Amino acid sequence: MPLRPLVAAMVMAGALGVSVSSASAAAPTGDFTNFKYCPYTNVAVDSCLYSKVTSGSFKLGNASVPITAATPIVFQGGFTVDPNTFLTTFYPAVGADTLVKQAIKVPGGLIGLVDTGGFSGLLISLFNAAVASVNDVYATAELAGTPKFDYINFVVGSGTTLELPLRIHLTNPFLGSNCYIGSSSTPVRLKLTTGTTAPPLPNTPITGDVGTITQNSGATVTTSNGAKLVDNAFSVPAASNCGYLLPDMLVITFAVNLKEGLPAVAGKNTAIMQGLVSNAVRGDVQASVH
């Protein structure tokens, strides 16, 4: 091919590449950046939702895992409130997880997670030495069903704001790749509220908070800062499939459940999730896309 046509072809290919790249990178801009995974092209959606939890904790049985700004939990999607019934329909995120998977370090690691009460003397020393270099255990909450969101309940501070069916993935080389607390058939089912809970004993009622509601300069994005969602009336199933081979799996799974007090009936578990909750009109979000 002569040089000039070849250069022209390369320039054209480059231009097409830039065009395709730019199109694929199109996303909400400005104050609407957080809503990039909202289903904003779905005309059934009225509003986009973005929630980021930066403090709080999960207490499941005997174990407590903190949530910090370094390990935030993001929940996102879209919703519509029926003007006649005031019922909210939630729509999952598009192009990303509705509940973003965030690995949170479990205090104490594997040594703190597994009950070595059946070991003695030398066995305990050998166990501690074996896991010392790989002691860290991480817990990741994953959706195990369809979540529900109720915007009206969130605002008025009554009833369930966010229902999350979860399974908790515990990861560590000794635990294998399939160690979970809960499953799709028996999830940890949180019913979080900004109101007051009514748990069975020994737990006592705790209260959430709508937070401080603000708007951006154009009044197009509404944010509740310091929103606090709580639940301490849920049960937690046992862990399962912790380990690799069957005998090992049975022993390690038993040790995990024994130490963590699982399964744990309602009244012994608590979820506190605090951060920000933002929403914006879907049409405004879509109009900002570049």
MARMAR-505051 format. One record per residue (C-alpha): residue number from 1; x, y, z; residue in one letter. Coordinates in steps of 0.2 Angstrom, whole numbers. Layout:
[selum NUM, [X, Y, Z], "A"] ...
END
This chain:
[selum 1, [0, 0, 0], "M"] [selum 2, [7, 17, -4], "P"] [selum 3, [12, 27, 11], "L"] [selum 4, [-1, 41, 10], "R"] [selum 5, [-16, 29, 10], "P"] [selum 6, [-8, 18, 23], "L"] [selum 7, [-6, 34, 35], "V"] [selum 8, [-24, 39, 31], "A"] [selum 9, [-30, 22, 35], "A"] [selum 10, [-21, 22, 52], "M"] [selum 11, [-27, 39, 56], "V"] [selum 12, [-45, 33, 52], "M"] [selum 13, [-43, 17, 63], "A"] [selum 14, [-36, 28, 77], "G"] [selum 15, [-51, 40, 76], "A"] [selum 16, [-63, 25, 76], "L"] [selum 17, [-54, 18, 91], "G"] [selum 18, [-55, 34, 101], "V"] [selum 19, [-74, 35, 96], "S"] [selum 20, [-77, 18, 102], "V"] [selum 21, [-67, 20, 118], "S"] [selum 22, [-76, 37, 121], "S"] [selum 23, [-93, 29, 119], "A"] [selum 24, [-89, 15, 130], "S"] [selum 25, [-83, 27, 143], "A"] [selum 26, [-99, 37, 143], "A"] [selum 27, [-105, 40, 161], "A"] [selum 28, [-114, 52, 172], "P"] [selum 29, [-103, 67, 176], "T"] [selum 30, [-102, 81, 189], "G"] [selum 31, [-113, 79, 204], "D"] [selum 32, [-120, 63, 196], "F"] [selum 33, [-104, 53, 195], "T"] [selum 34, [-109, 42, 209], "N"] [selum 35, [-124, 36, 200], "F"] [selum 36, [-115, 28, 185], "K"] [selum 37, [-121, 11, 188], "Y"] [selum 38, [-139, 17, 191], "C"] [selum 39, [-151, 9, 177], "P"] [selum 40, [-154, 27, 171], "Y"] [selum 41, [-159, 21, 153], "T"] [selum 42, [-174, 12, 160], "N"] [selum 43, [-189, 23, 159], "V"] [selum 44, [-198, 13, 173], "A"] [selum 45, [-185, 20, 185], "V"] [selum 46, [-189, 37, 193], "D"] [selum 47, [-174, 40, 204], "S"] [selum 48, [-156, 34, 206], "C"] [selum 49, [-149, 27, 222], "L"] [selum 50, [-131, 27, 229], "Y"] [selum 51, [-127, 22, 247], "S"] [selum 52, [-110, 21, 255], "K"] [selum 53, [-107, 14, 272], "V"] [selum 54, [-91, 20, 281], "T"] [selum 55, [-94, 15, 299], "S"] [selum 56, [-103, 2, 310], "G"] [selum 57, [-101, -16, 312], "S"] [selum 58, [-108, -34, 310], "F"] [selum 59, [-110, -45, 325], "K"] [selum 60, [-114, -63, 320], "L"] [selum 61, [-115, -74, 335], "G"] [selum 62, [-99, -72, 345], "N"] [selum 63, [-89, -63, 331], "A"] [selum 64, [-89, -44, 327], "S"] [selum 65, [-82, -37, 311], "V"] [selum 66, [-80, -17, 310], "P"] [selum 67, [-84, -7, 295], "I"] [selum 68, [-73, 8, 292], "T"] [selum 69, [-70, 21, 279], "A"] [selum 70, [-55, 11, 273], "A"] [selum 71, [-67, -4, 269], "T"] [selum 72, [-84, 5, 264], "P"] [selum 73, [-99, -5, 259], "I"] [selum 74, [-108, 2, 243], "V"] [selum 75, [-126, -2, 239], "F"] [selum 76, [-133, 6, 222], "Q"] [selum 77, [-147, 5, 209], "G"] [selum 78, [-163, 14, 206], "G"] [selum 79, [-180, 15, 212], "F"] [selum 80, [-198, 21, 209], "T"] [selum 81, [-211, 26, 222], "V"] [selum 82, [-229, 23, 217], "D"] [selum 83, [-239, 39, 219], "P"] [selum 84, [-255, 30, 224], "N"] [selum 85, [-248, 16, 236], "T"] [selum 86, [-232, 24, 241], "F"] [selum 87, [-224, 7, 238], "L"] [selum 88, [-206, 7, 232], "T"] [selum 89, [-200, -4, 218], "T"] [selum 90, [-181, -6, 218], "F"] [selum 91, [-170, -9, 202], "Y"] [selum 92, [-153, -17, 203], "P"] [selum 93, [-137, -9, 197], "A"] [selum 94, [-132, -11, 179], "V"] [selum 95, [-113, -14, 175], "G"] [selum 96, [-108, -17, 193], "A"] [selum 97, [-114, -26, 209], "D"] [selum 98, [-129, -19, 217], "T"] [selum 99, [-120, -23, 234], "L"] [selum 100, [-102, -20, 230], "V"] [selum 101, [-91, -35, 237], "K"] [selum 102, [-79, -28, 250], "Q"] [selum 103, [-67, -39, 260], "A"] [selum 104, [-66, -34, 278], "I"] [selum 105, [-53, -41, 290], "K"] [selum 106, [-59, -52, 304], "V"] [selum 107, [-51, -47, 320], "P"] [selum 108, [-40, -60, 327], "G"] [selum 109, [-39, -69, 310], "G"] [selum 110, [-39, -88, 309], "L"] [selum 111, [-33, -91, 327], "I"] [selum 112, [-47, -80, 333], "G"] [selum 113, [-60, -88, 322], "L"] [selum 114, [-57, -107, 325], "V"] [selum 115, [-60, -115, 342], "D"] [selum 116, [-44, -126, 346], "T"] [selum 117, [-52, -132, 362], "G"] [selum 118, [-50, -150, 356], "G"] [selum 119, [-31, -147, 354], "F"] [selum 120, [-18, -148, 368], "S"] [selum 121, [0, -143, 371], "G"] [selum 122, [10, -147, 356], "L"] [selum 123, [-5, -147, 344], "L"] [selum 124, [-10, -129, 349], "I"] [selum 125, [8, -124, 346], "S"] [selum 126, [9, -133, 329], "L"] [selum 127, [-8, -125, 324], "F"] [selum 128, [-3, -108, 329], "N"] [selum 129, [14, -109, 320], "A"] [selum 130, [6, -116, 304], "A"] [selum 131, [-7, -102, 302], "V"] [selum 132, [5, -88, 309], "A"] [selum 133, [10, -83, 291], "S"] [selum 134, [-8, -84, 284], "V"] [selum 135, [-18, -79, 299], "N"] [selum 136, [-28, -66, 291], "D"] [selum 137, [-46, -70, 288], "V"] [selum 138, [-58, -59, 277], "Y"] [selum 139, [-77, -58, 277], "A"] [selum 140, [-86, -52, 262], "T"] [selum 141, [-105, -49, 262], "A"] [selum 142, [-113, -55, 245], "E"] [selum 143, [-131, -54, 240], "L"] [selum 144, [-139, -71, 241], "A"] [selum 145, [-156, -65, 234], "G"] [selum 146, [-166, -50, 228], "T"] [selum 147, [-164, -34, 239], "P"] [selum 148, [-178, -23, 244], "K"] [selum 149, [-178, -4, 247], "F"] [selum 150, [-192, 7, 254], "D"] [selum 151, [-188, 25, 252], "Y"] [selum 152, [-204, 31, 262], "I"] [selum 153, [-199, 20, 276], "N"] [selum 154, [-181, 27, 275], "F"] [selum 155, [-188, 45, 276], "V"] [selum 156, [-201, 43, 290], "V"] [selum 157, [-190, 32, 301], "G"] [selum 158, [-202, 17, 302], "S"] [selum 159, [-203, 0, 295], "G"] [selum 160, [-189, -9, 285], "T"] [selum 161, [-179, 3, 274], "T"] [selum 162, [-167, -10, 266], "L"] [selum 163, [-169, -29, 266], "E"] [selum 164, [-153, -38, 262], "L"] [selum 165, [-152, -57, 260], "P"] [selum 166, [-134, -61, 262], "L"] [selum 167, [-121, -74, 263], "R"] [selum 168, [-104, -71, 271], "I"] [selum 169, [-89, -77, 262], "H"] [selum 170, [-74, -81, 274], "L"] [selum 171, [-58, -82, 265], "T"] [selum 172, [-41, -89, 271], "N"] [selum 173, [-30, -102, 263], "P"] [selum 174, [-35, -115, 277], "F"] [selum 175, [-53, -112, 274], "L"] [selum 176, [-54, -116, 256], "G"] [selum 177, [-64, -106, 243], "S"] [selum 178, [-81, -111, 248], "N"] [selum 179, [-83, -106, 266], "C"] [selum 180, [-99, -97, 269], "Y"] [selum 181, [-110, -91, 283], "I"] [selum 182, [-127, -92, 275], "G"] [selum 183, [-133, -97, 257], "S"] [selum 184, [-146, -93, 244], "S"] [selum 185, [-158, -105, 252], "S"] [selum 186, [-154, -100, 270], "T"] [selum 187, [-147, -82, 269], "P"] [selum 188, [-143, -70, 283], "V"] [selum 189, [-158, -59, 281], "R"] [selum 190, [-156, -41, 287], "L"] [selum 191, [-171, -30, 288], "K"] [selum 192, [-162, -13, 291], "L"] [selum 193, [-172, 2, 298], "T"] [selum 194, [-169, 20, 302], "T"] [selum 195, [-182, 18, 315], "G"] [selum 196, [-181, 8, 331], "T"] [selum 197, [-179, -11, 331], "T"] [selum 198, [-190, -24, 342], "A"] [selum 199, [-178, -38, 344], "P"] [selum 200, [-180, -54, 356], "P"] [selum 201, [-169, -55, 371], "L"] [selum 202, [-155, -54, 375], "P"] [selum 203, [-154, -39, 363], "N"] [selum 204, [-163, -23, 367], "T"] [selum 205, [-170, -10, 355], "P"] [selum 206, [-158, 1, 345], "I"] [selum 207, [-163, 16, 334], "T"] [selum 208, [-157, 21, 317], "G"] [selum 209, [-156, 39, 310], "D"] [selum 210, [-161, 47, 294], "V"] [selum 211, [-146, 58, 295], "G"] [selum 212, [-144, 76, 290], "T"] [selum 213, [-152, 79, 273], "I"] [selum 214, [-144, 91, 261], "T"] [selum 215, [-145, 96, 243], "Q"] [selum 216, [-132, 101, 230], "N"] [selum 217, [-132, 119, 223], "S"] [selum 218, [-143, 114, 209], "G"] [selum 219, [-155, 104, 221], "A"] [selum 220, [-153, 90, 209], "T"] [selum 221, [-145, 78, 221], "V"] [selum 222, [-152, 74, 239], "T"] [selum 223, [-140, 67, 252], "T"] [selum 224, [-143, 60, 269], "S"] [selum 225, [-126, 62, 278], "N"] [selum 226, [-124, 51, 294], "G"] [selum 227, [-139, 40, 289], "A"] [selum 228, [-139, 25, 301], "K"] [selum 229, [-148, 9, 297], "L"] [selum 230, [-149, -5, 310], "V"] [selum 231, [-156, -22, 313], "D"] [selum 232, [-153, -33, 329], "N"] [selum 233, [-168, -45, 326], "A"] [selum 234, [-161, -57, 313], "F"] [selum 235, [-154, -75, 315], "S"] [selum 236, [-138, -82, 307], "V"] [selum 237, [-136, -99, 300], "P"] [selum 238, [-121, -110, 303], "A"] [selum 239, [-105, -109, 292], "A"] [selum 240, [-102, -123, 279], "S"] [selum 241, [-89, -130, 268], "N"] [selum 242, [-74, -123, 277], "C"] [selum 243, [-59, -133, 272], "G"] [selum 244, [-54, -143, 257], "Y"] [selum 245, [-56, -162, 259], "L"] [selum 246, [-71, -170, 268], "L"] [selum 247, [-63, -175, 284], "P"] [selum 248, [-54, -158, 285], "D"] [selum 249, [-69, -149, 280], "M"] [selum 250, [-80, -157, 294], "L"] [selum 251, [-67, -153, 307], "V"] [selum 252, [-64, -135, 302], "I"] [selum 253, [-82, -131, 299], "T"] [selum 254, [-86, -138, 316], "F"] [selum 255, [-72, -128, 324], "A"] [selum 256, [-78, -111, 316], "V"] [selum 257, [-96, -114, 321], "N"] [selum 258, [-91, -118, 339], "L"] [selum 259, [-80, -103, 341], "K"] [selum 260, [-92, -91, 333], "E"] [selum 261, [-108, -97, 341], "G"] [selum 262, [-116, -102, 325], "L"] [selum 263, [-130, -105, 321], "P"] [selum 264, [-136, -90, 331], "A"] [selum 265, [-154, -87, 335], "V"] [selum 266, [-162, -70, 333], "A"] [selum 267, [-157, -58, 348], "G"] [selum 268, [-139, -62, 347], "K"] [selum 269, [-134, -53, 331], "N"] [selum 270, [-133, -35, 327], "T"] [selum 271, [-130, -25, 311], "A"] [selum 272, [-126, -6, 312], "I"] [selum 273, [-122, 3, 295], "M"] [selum 274, [-119, 22, 295], "Q"] [selum 275, [-114, 33, 280], "G"] [selum 276, [-122, 43, 267], "L"] [selum 277, [-138, 39, 256], "V"] [selum 278, [-140, 49, 240], "S"] [selum 279, [-153, 50, 226], "N"] [selum 280, [-156, 60, 211], "A"] [selum 281, [-170, 60, 197], "V"] [selum 282, [-165, 47, 184], "R"] [selum 283, [-168, 60, 169], "G"] [selum 284, [-156, 72, 177], "D"] [selum 285, [-143, 58, 179], "V"] [selum 286, [-146, 52, 161], "Q"] [selum 287, [-144, 70, 154], "A"] [selum 288, [-127, 72, 162], "S"] [selum 289, [-120, 57, 153], "V"] [selum 290, [-105, 61, 142], "H"] 
END
